[in-house]
């Protein structure tokens, strides 16, 4: 693999079971030969954990840090821990993370995971981002205001700092638009890895209508209807299986709390109920990754 001498004592290898690992040589060469690389990786390709390591293999992290942005705090924290584990280093030292109200980095940090909002805040104090020699914008297809501002800033910054490496990763959409924004930057497509998924349609019955009083707005009555339906679906899964966790998605914090209350009222002693939403502290969010002694952990999102 074409790579620069690595002065760090990292365990730098790529898990063979990840689709992106078979493209490691090509990706490392592209990073070395181009200032900007667009990488389109499908779900399960391994791009989020392996691209920062490939930047190390390409010589990144020597003249400055490698920054890798994530749209959400919980992702930045969990992925940084995973990369530290794969590199065989202590989390918070060579690999660290910076999110709102928490900075788990040190002077030894070479790979720094942070939310896109945190990197944008750093731009205000250092517009040229001279603390970094590589910037990875992960999940750029989400196109939040933060990501769009960063894309625009990096598009101009590349002329002021020609040595700065920029990697933009995305799902399979918008890659050509990203390439054109950076004057025809090369695009590398990586396939994903998926597992069998069974889709079961379970229509809502009339139980939600009983939960809503006559003077409640129709919208709220409908909300109660799907919360009750989701709770009943969870109970059916528990009755029909003995192992595994459940992940339930809701559109609002209020729905999450109502579902938690309904499930807690069923006294499911063999299950642990864990909420997950943006207003929780970092410690509370990390509970979803902790091992549990109980049969199931319900992560309600």
N, C-alpha and C positions, 0 to 999 in steps of 0.2 A: 504494500500500500504506500503511495507517495505521501510522506509525512515529514514534518520538521522534527528535529530532535526534541524530545519532551523532557524538560528539566524537572518535572514534577514526578513524585513517586506515586503515580496513579495506576490502578489496575485497569488498563485501557483495553477492553475488549467489548465485542458486540454480541449479545445473545443470538445464537443461530436460529432460534425459533421465531424471531421477529423478521417480517418481510424486509424491513429497511436494512437489516444487517447485510443482506446479499448485495446491496448497492453501496456499501460503505466506501469502497475504493473510488467509485465514480463520484460520489458526493464530496469526499475529501478533496479530490482533484479539482472539482468544480469550484469549491470554496477557495482553494489556493489560486486558481487561475482567473477568478472573477471577483469584482468588488461586491456585486449583488447577485444572489441566487434565490430563485423562487422554487419552493418545494411543495408539491401537492401530495399530501399523504392521506389516504383513506383511514377511517377508524380502525384501530388495531394494528396499524403499520409499525408503530413504535417510534414515530418521529419525535414526539415530545421529549422522551427520555434519551434518545440516542443522538439527536442532532447536536446538543451541547458537547457531548463526548467526541463527536466527529470534528467539531470546531477545535477541540484540543488537539486531535490528531493532525489537523491542518496547520497547526502552529499558533492557534489562538490562545489567549490567556497569558501571554508572556509579556507583551508591552502594555497590557491593561487587562481588565476583567472581561469575561464573557457575560453579557446580560441576556437573560431569557425571560421575556414577559409572558404573563398569563392573565387572562381576563378576570379571574376570580382568586380570592385569597386562599380558599381551601385547596385549589389546584396547585397554586404556587408552593404552598407548604408541603403537601403530600408528594409532589413530584420532586422537589428539591431533596427530600429525605430519601426517596428512591434512588436518585442519581448518586447521592453521597454513598449509599449502600453499595451500588454497583461499582463505584470507583474505589471502594475500600477505604474511605476517609471519614473523618468525623464531621457530622452535620453541624454547621455553624462555623466551620473553619474553612477548609478548601472549597467546600460547597455550602452556600448559605442562602438565606431567603429574607427579603424585606417586604413587609406588607404594612398596612396601616396599623400604627401603634406598636409595631414589633419589628426590630432589626436584628436578625440572627446572622450577622456576617462579622468578619474580622479582617485584620490586615492581611491574613493569609488567603482570603477568599479569592478564588479564580473563576468560579462559575456562580453567578448571583441570579437567583430567580426573584422576580418581583412582579407586582401587578402593573399593567400598562399605565394606570393612574400614578403609581409611584415613580415610574421612569419619566412620565411627563412632568411631574413635579421637580425632578432632578434637572430637567432641561432649563427650568427657570433660573437655577443657580449656576449651571454650567451648560450654556447652549451648545457647545461643541462636544459635550459628553466625553471629555478627555480621559476620564477614568476607565474607559472601555476601549478595547481593540476590536470587539465583535458585538453586534447587536442582533439578537434573534427575536423577531416578532412572531410569536406563536399564535395560532388560531386567528389569523388576520381576517379571515372571512366573516367574522362576527361584526366587523365594521362599526364598532362603537365610535363615539366622538373621540375618545382617547386614542383609539387605534388610528383613526383618520388623521388626527393632529400629528401623531408620531410618524405616520407614513409621509405626510407632507414635509415634516421637519427633516427626516432622514433623506428624502429626495433632494433637498438642497444641501444638507450637510455633507453628502458624499463628495461634492466638489471642493469643499473646504478641507476635508480629511480623506484624501484618496487612499490612505492606508487602512481606513475603517472597513471592516467586513460587515455586510448586512445580509441576513438570511430572513426571508419572509416565508412562513409556512401557512398553509391554508388547506381546507378541504378541497375537493375537486372543482369547486366553482371559483370563478373570478381570477384564475391564475393568469389568463392572458391579459386581463386588465392590469394586474400587478406588474407583469412583465413590461407592458407598454409604458407604465408610469415610470419605470426605471430604464427607459431607452433600450428595450429589447433584452433585458436580463434573461439568462437561460432558465428554463423551467424543467424540473425533474419530477416525474410522476412515479409514485410508489404505491403499490397495491396494499390493501389492508388484509386483516385477518379477522374473520368473524366466526361465531359459533352458532349452532342451530338454534333458531328462535321459533317458537310456536305461538301463533296469534289466535287468541280465543275471544270472540265477541260475546259480551254479556250485557244485553240491553238493560237499562235501568227500569225498575218496576215503579210502582206507585208509592213506595214507602217514603220517599222524600216529601211528597205532598202533605203527608200527615204531620211531618216535623215542622212545617211552616204554618204560622198562624194566619188567619184571614186578613189581618191588617198589615202583614209584611209585604214589601214590594215584590213583584213577580221575579225580579232578578235574584233577590235573596232567596226566594223559595226554590228557584232553580239551582242555586249554589248548594243549598242544603240537600237537594235531591242528589247531586253527583257526589257530595261528601259521603252521604249515607251509602250510596251505591259502591263507592270505593272501599268503605269499611266492610261491607258485606262480601266484596270480592276477596279482601284479605282473609276474612274468616273462612271462606270456602277453600282458599289455598292451604290454610293451616289444617283444615280437616282432611285434605287429600294428600298431604305430604308430611314428611317427618324431618327433613333437613333443608338447609338453605336460608338465605336472607331474602327479604322483600324490600323493594324500593318503590315507593309510591310518590307520584308527582302531583302537586297541586299548584294552582296559579297564584295563591296568596298565602301570607303568613297566617291570616285568620282561619283559612281552610285547614292549614296544617294543625293548628292548635285544636280546632273542633274535632278533627279526625283523631288526634291524640287522646282527647277527652273521651270520645266514644269508644275507642279501643281499650283505654285504661278502665273504663267502666265495665268491660267484659271480663276483667280480672284474668288476663292471659298470663298466668304465672310463669309459663315456660318461655315467654318472649320479653325482649327488651325493646322499648320504644325510644327511638332517638330522632329528634327533630333536626332539620338542617335548612337554614335560610340565612340571608345576607346579614341580618342584624345581630346574629349570634357572635359571641367573642371567638377568637381563634381557638382557644382551648375547647370551647363547646363544639365548634365545627369539627375539630379533630376526633371527637368521640366516634364518628361514623367509621373511622379506620381502626379503632381499638378492637382487640379480640374480646369475645364475650363468652361467658360460661353457659349462657342459656341457649336454647334451641335455635332461636331466630333473633335477628336484630332488624327492626323495621326502621329504615331511614326514610323519613317523610319529607319530601322536598316540595 
